Amino acid sequence: MTEPVNLNRFRKDKARAEKKARADENAVKFGRTKAQKDLDRARAEKADRDLDGKKRE
């Protein structure tokens, strides 16, 4: 005979695996590297500095 299977554990493990797979897909689709985030941040700061430099008083 085979060993009995806990169906609740099986169901939860399956849901956990599906959630992990979905998270991995989203990380690939929407994730950005630290270098990309730093570059965007630097560009935004430079744009702010340039705009401040062109303000009238």
C-alpha positions in Angstrom: 0.0 0.0 0.0 1.0 3.6 -0.6 1.3 6.2 2.1 -1.8 8.4 2.6 -1.7 11.9 1.2 -2.7 14.9 3.2 -5.0 16.7 0.6 -4.9 20.1 2.5 -1.1 20.1 2.4 -1.1 19.2 -1.3 -3.6 22.0 -2.1 -1.6 24.6 -0.1 1.7 23.5 -1.6 0.2 23.7 -5.1 -1.2 27.2 -4.4 2.2 28.3 -3.0 4.0 27.1 -6.1 1.6 28.9 -8.4 2.0 32.1 -6.4 5.8 31.8 -6.6 5.7 31.2 -10.3 3.4 34.3 -10.8 5.8 36.4 -8.6 8.8 35.3 -10.7 7.0 36.2 -13.9 6.2 39.7 -12.6 9.8 40.2 -11.4 11.0 39.5 -14.9 8.3 41.6 -16.5 8.3 44.7 -14.2 11.5 44.4 -12.2 14.4 46.8 -12.7 18.0 46.4 -11.6 19.5 48.7 -9.1 21.6 50.4 -11.8 18.5 51.2 -13.8 16.8 52.7 -10.7 19.9 54.8 -9.9 20.1 56.0 -13.5 16.5 57.1 -13.5 17.0 58.8 -10.1 20.1 60.7 -11.4 18.3 61.8 -14.5 15.3 63.1 -12.4 17.7 65.0 -10.1 19.5 66.5 -13.1 16.2 67.6 -14.6 15.2 69.3 -11.3 18.6 71.1 -11.1 18.3 72.3 -14.7 14.8 73.5 -14.1 15.8 75.3 -10.9 18.7 77.0 -12.8 16.3 78.5 -15.4 13.9 80.0 -12.9 13.4 83.7 -12.8 13.6 85.6 -9.6 
